[in-house]
């Protein structure tokens, strides 16, 4: 297990592939850890230096209760593994971190890929009735400190999708989705405080001129689908891909198709 210390944290990370190859920095979703990338790393590492880590509050990373920047942590990891520039691939909150990092550290980013990612500073979007019902149950679980219930509801809302029948999904995927979020229960009492990008990325995506790939699953939340369309319209050099049979974790639910799409895009842009 590789670790490095930075600003009150011990960051768990892993690397695969040739360090001399073009670098990919993979940033996980908020309902997962770096393990979410296990199905796609072997194929990506054939011709890339693949770097991934557990953000503070997730997986095997530990942190003191200090203020920190997710963006600075990502750059500190690149410094630690001696990578000057990387294509950032972020899922969900990882996508937001990737965009924020591209805004704040443009010289370190050669490309950006968001997967069901948000944009910092994005206006609130009204949820559907089905989404609202699950969010209300999550709020109750949080207020009552029922962390395991909250952990399970997060997976149901995001990974499985409220518009899909769980019984119709691949049972291996369903099992994996719950397992990916489970380790994060160990961090419920940690209180590191992320410092947001100011001003946020919402009005600054025009400055992200590197190639961008915006991905989303058709069964993702309504607000994520709106974010997807906005990123396509606001990023100057963006391509878009929708996965018709996935929700929030296409790299886990359809890893072969995810790798095919990502590798083709990387080749097209010489990344």
C-alpha positions in Angstrom: 0.0 0.0 0.0 1.6 3.3 -1.1 1.0 6.4 1.0 2.3 10.0 1.2 1.7 12.7 3.8 0.4 16.1 2.9 -1.2 18.9 5.0 -2.6 16.8 7.9 -3.4 13.7 5.8 -1.9 10.3 4.9 -3.1 9.8 1.3 -3.5 6.2 0.0 -2.7 5.9 -3.7 -1.8 3.3 -6.3 0.0 3.5 -9.7 0.0 1.2 -12.7 1.7 1.2 -16.1 4.9 2.8 -17.4 5.9 6.0 -15.5 7.2 7.3 -18.9 3.8 6.9 -20.6 1.1 9.7 -20.7 -0.4 10.1 -17.2 -4.0 9.6 -16.1 -5.1 10.7 -12.7 -8.3 8.9 -11.7 -10.5 10.5 -9.0 -13.3 8.4 -7.5 -17.0 9.1 -6.8 -18.4 10.0 -3.4 -20.0 6.6 -3.2 -16.8 4.7 -3.8 -13.1 4.6 -3.3 -10.2 4.1 -5.7 -11.3 0.5 -6.0 -14.1 1.7 -8.3 -11.4 1.9 -11.1 -10.3 -1.8 -10.7 -12.3 -3.0 -13.7 -10.7 -0.5 -16.1 -7.1 0.0 -14.8 -5.5 -3.0 -16.5 -6.7 -1.9 -20.0 -5.8 1.8 -19.4 -2.3 0.9 -18.0 -1.3 -0.8 -21.3 -0.2 2.5 -22.7 -0.7 5.0 -19.8 0.7 5.7 -16.4 -2.4 5.3 -14.3 -2.5 7.1 -10.9 -5.4 6.9 -8.5 -6.0 7.8 -4.8 -8.5 7.8 -2.0 -9.6 11.4 -1.3 -9.8 12.6 2.3 -12.8 11.0 4.0 -12.7 7.9 1.8 -11.1 4.5 1.6 -7.7 4.0 3.1 -6.8 7.7 3.4 -6.8 9.3 6.8 -7.0 12.9 7.7 -6.9 15.2 10.7 -9.8 17.6 11.1 -8.1 20.4 9.1 -9.0 22.7 6.2 -7.7 21.3 2.9 -8.0 21.6 -0.8 -9.0 18.5 -2.9 -7.3 20.3 -5.8 -4.1 20.8 -3.9 -4.1 17.2 -2.8 -4.4 16.0 -6.4 -1.5 18.2 -7.5 0.6 17.1 -4.5 0.1 13.5 -5.6 1.3 14.3 -9.1 4.3 16.0 -7.5 4.9 13.0 -5.3 5.0 10.6 -8.3 6.9 13.1 -10.4 4.3 13.8 -13.1 4.2 17.2 -14.6 0.9 16.9 -16.5 -1.9 14.5 -16.5 -5.3 13.9 -18.0 -7.8 14.0 -15.1 -10.6 11.5 -15.1 -13.2 12.1 -12.4 -16.5 10.4 -11.5 -19.2 12.3 -9.7 -17.6 14.6 -7.1 -14.3 13.4 -8.7 -15.5 15.1 -11.9 -16.0 18.4 -10.0 -12.6 18.1 -8.5 -11.1 17.4 -11.9 -12.7 20.6 -13.4 -11.8 22.7 -10.4 -8.2 21.5 -10.6 -8.1 22.3 -14.3 -9.3 25.8 -13.6 -6.8 26.4 -10.7 -3.8 24.5 -12.1 -4.1 24.7 -15.9 -0.4 24.1 -16.5 -0.7 20.7 -14.8 -3.7 19.4 -16.8 -3.5 18.0 -20.3 -7.1 16.8 -20.6 -10.3 16.5 -18.5 -12.8 13.6 -18.4 -15.9 13.9 -16.2 -18.2 11.0 -15.5 -21.5 12.0 -14.1 -19.6 15.0 -12.7 -20.9 18.3 -11.3 -19.7 21.8 -11.7 -18.8 23.8 -8.6 -21.2 26.8 -8.2 -23.9 25.2 -10.3 -27.4 26.4 -9.5 -29.7 24.1 -7.5 -31.8 21.9 -9.8 -35.3 20.7 -8.7 -35.2 16.9 -8.3 -37.9 14.5 -9.5 -40.5 13.1 -7.1 -38.7 9.7 -7.0 -35.3 11.4 -6.3 -36.8 13.6 -3.6 -38.3 10.6 -1.8 -34.9 8.9 -1.5 -33.2 12.2 -0.5 -35.8 12.7 2.2 -35.1 9.2 3.6 -31.3 10.0 3.5 -31.9 13.3 5.5 -33.7 11.3 8.2 -30.9 8.7 8.3 -28.4 11.5 8.7 -30.3 13.3 11.4 -30.6 10.1 13.3 -26.9 9.1 12.7 -28.0 5.9 11.0 -24.8 5.7 9.0 -25.3 2.3 7.5 -28.8 3.1 6.3 -27.5 6.4 4.8 -24.6 4.5 3.1 -27.1 2.0 1.5 -29.5 4.8 0.4 -26.6 6.7 -1.3 -26.0 3.6 -3.4 -29.6 3.2 -4.3 -30.0 6.8 -5.3 -26.8 7.2 -7.3 -25.4 3.9 -8.5 -28.6 1.9 -9.0 -30.8 4.7 -10.1 -34.3 5.5 -8.8 -35.9 4.9 -12.2 -34.6 1.3 -12.4 -35.8 -1.9 -10.8 -32.9 -3.2 -8.8 -34.0 -6.8 -9.5 -33.4 -6.3 -13.2 -29.8 -5.2 -12.7 -26.7 -7.4 -12.9 -26.4 -8.9 -9.4 -22.6 -8.7 -9.6 -22.8 -5.0 -10.3 -25.3 -4.4 -7.5 -23.1 -6.3 -5.1 -20.0 -4.3 -6.2 -21.9 -1.0 -5.9 -22.7 -1.6 -2.2 -19.2 -2.9 -1.5 -17.6 0.2 -3.0 -19.3 2.5 -0.6 -19.0 0.4 2.5 -15.4 1.3 3.5 -16.4 5.0 3.7 -18.4 4.2 6.9 -15.1 4.3 8.8 -14.8 8.0 8.1 -18.2 9.3 9.4 -16.6 10.9 12.5 -13.7 12.6 10.6 -14.2 16.3 9.9 -11.7 17.6 7.4 -13.0 20.7 5.8 -12.7 21.1 2.0 -11.9 24.6 0.9 -14.0 25.4 -2.2 -12.7 27.0 -5.4 -13.3 30.7 -5.4 -14.8 31.9 -7.6 -16.3 28.5 -8.5 -15.9 26.8 -11.9 -19.5 27.5 -13.1 -18.5 30.7 -14.9 -14.9 29.7 -15.6 -15.2 26.6 -17.7 -14.5 28.7 -20.8 -10.9 28.9 -19.4 -10.5 25.1 -19.6 -9.2 24.9 -23.1 -7.7 21.4 -23.0 -9.6 18.6 -24.6 -12.6 17.5 -22.5 -14.8 14.4 -22.5 -18.1 14.6 -20.7 -19.7 11.3 -19.9 -23.0 10.4 -18.2 -25.3 7.4 -17.8 -28.9 7.9 -19.0 -30.3 6.7 -15.7 -28.3 9.2 -13.6 -30.0 11.8 -11.5 -31.9 14.6 -13.2 -29.5 17.3 -11.9 -26.5 15.3 -13.2 -28.0 15.2 -16.7 -28.5 19.0 -16.6 -24.8 19.4 -15.5 -23.8 17.2 -18.5 -25.5 19.4 -21.0 -24.0 22.5 -19.4 -20.5 21.2 -19.5 -20.9 20.4 -23.2 -22.0 23.9 -23.9 -19.5 25.7 -21.7 -16.3 23.8 -22.2 -14.6 25.1 -25.4 -13.2 21.7 -26.5 -15.7 19.1 -25.3 -17.0 15.8 -26.6 -20.0 14.1 -25.0 -20.9 10.5 -24.5 -24.1 9.0 -22.9 -24.3 5.4 -21.7 -27.9 4.2 -22.3 -27.9 1.4 -19.8 -26.1 2.8 -16.8 -26.6 5.3 -13.9 -23.8 7.0 -12.0 -21.0 4.5 -12.3 -20.6 3.4 -16.0 -17.0 2.4 -15.4 -18.2 -0.2 -12.9 -21.4 -1.2 -14.6 -20.1 -1.3 -18.2 -16.3 -1.4 -17.9 -15.5 -2.7 -21.3 -17.6 -0.1 -23.1 -16.2 2.6 -20.8 -12.6 1.7 -21.7 -13.4 1.5 -25.4 -14.9 5.0 -25.4 -12.2 6.5 -23.2 -9.2 4.9 -25.0 -10.6 6.0 -28.4 -11.0 9.6 -27.2 -7.5 9.6 -25.6 -6.0 8.4 -28.9 -7.9 11.0 -30.9 -6.4 13.8 -28.8 -2.9 12.2 -28.4 -3.3 12.1 -24.7 
